[in-house]
Amino acid sequence: MAIRIVDVTDESTFALIPPCADPGFDHRSCDYWEDADRGSKAARASWLEPSAAPSAPARPRTGNPFLDDAADATAGAGPAFNPFADGSSRPGFNPFAGDSDPFADNPFAPARPARPRIAATAPRKLALLGRGLGVFGSYAKVLLDDDTPVAYTQFGPLSAYPRALRLRELYPQLPEAPLPAVITCIATTKEARHQGHALRLVAAVCDDLNERGFAAVEAYPERGVRPDATSAATPEFWVPAGFTMVVEDDRYPVMRREL
């Protein structure tokens, strides 16, 4: 068997996310952790379709070429028109930018590589997973066994998941600094269970988070629900993954691992 773990960073890797064991749920349309008030784990077919590209409304023309061109640029219809520019496509030079400004465009330096980004027409869940792609990196991984996707996990900084922030507020005994990363979802397909895939995936996430500079990672399993209805498994799952229970609770215990 060939085990491979890939990061979800674009539409091709997003398509690898395996189905949930319970068909009523869907990783690809779940915003339970991203939306603390209205988030849902439900399967929503509309979320799997490409989003419509936003279109700007037509703007009335004034007859003044300088005002009309500026309005078009503001609306995203085209580049700003500068009657004093030479018409070239090279980056503009800012004479007021200080030498200490690392983000100022320098016409004499190589252009900075473009940060990875998700297309505006991407499925909604992929857009959520790609929010921090240019700064943090990927928010999800898929494990493939002989090129068959069998396990999925979602993770990231605590600030990316408002429901995790709200849950954490219930327990003032949890350390405030340094804030942990979180693993919000870990799941294996029914056919691939009891083969250690989920533990392999958690280990890969912990190694990744350690390299990204995090000192700890937390998970928030849920008691009293069917195993297929909780996104974060059971407290017992996290123990062999190196986690300890730092908050014992009848509904939402907190598991934590120092990295």
C-alpha positions, 0 to 999 in steps of 0.5 A: 500500500502507498500512503500519501498525504496531500494539502487541500490548496486548490480545486483539484485537491479539494476534489479529493476530499472523501465522503462522510460516513453519514451521507447527511453530512459533508466535509465539502459543505461544512461551515460548523466551525467557521460560523459559530452562530449558523454553521452546519455540518449538513450536506449542501449540494449547492456548495459544491458548485463553482460560485458565480463571478461577482459582476460590477453594476454598470456605471453611468458615464459622465463624459469626463474621461478622467472621472469615467476611467477612475470610476471603472478602476474603482469598480474593478473594470480596468486599471486606473488611467493616468494621463502622465504615465508612459503606458508601460506595465511595469510596477509604479515607483513610490517616492514616499515609501521608506527604505524600511518598508519591505512591501514597497514596490522597488523597480530595481528589485525582482518582483515578489512572487505572487501569494497563492490564492483561491479563485473567486469562482471556487466552491464556497467551502474551498474559499473558506479553506483558502482564507489563510493560504498566503500567510498560514498555509493549508487548512486541510489535508487528505490521506490517500491509500493507493490513490484512494482518499480515505481520511480527511482533517481540517485544522488551523489557527484558533482565530480561523474558527469562531466556534472553537473560540466560543467553546474555549471561552467556557473554560477560563482554566485553559492557557491564554498564551501561547494560543494553540492551533486547533484540529476541528475535524478528523474523519475516515471513510467507513471502508478504511476504518481501523487501519490507523489512517486517522492517527497518521493524518493527525501525526502529520498535522502536528508535525506541520503545525510544529514547523509553522511555529505552534507550541500546542494544538487542541481538539474538541470532541463531543460526547453523547452523539453518534460517532459519525455525527461528531467532527472531532471523533471521541476523547478516546481517539486522541489519547494514542495521538499524544493528546491529554484531556485538559478539561473534563466535561460531559459534553465538550471535553478539551484534548491538548497536545504540546508540540 
